[in-house]
Amino acid sequence: MKNGLDGMLEFLAYLRERGISYRIQQQVDDGLEISFDLVGCRVEATFFVDRFEFSYFVGSEDVETDEARLFDLISRHWKDA
């Protein structure tokens, strides 16, 4: 895959062709991040001028109703909680 804006635009076209919705945000000063969700998986791909990298997070998509569990998840996984 190409780096930089060319690579990012090609990748966005790839996602659009497949009907995959995505979000673009800037989390770091020197790159743009594309986030998208697949069944059972969330992906974050960051494009820099000279490279790209990605992270993915796999997990259950079970629906929960336990309020205590929700707040426990936030407190364990968010630094300011």
HELIX and SHEET records of a PDB file:
HELIX    1   1 GLY A    4  GLU A   17  1                                  14    
HELIX    2   2 GLU A   67  HIS A   77  1                                  11    
SHEET    1   A 4 TYR A  22  VAL A  28  0                                        
SHEET    2   A 4 GLY A  31  LEU A  38 -1                                        
SHEET    3   A 4 CYS A  41  PHE A  48 -1                                        
SHEET    4   A 4 PHE A  52  VAL A  58 -1                                        
END                                                                             
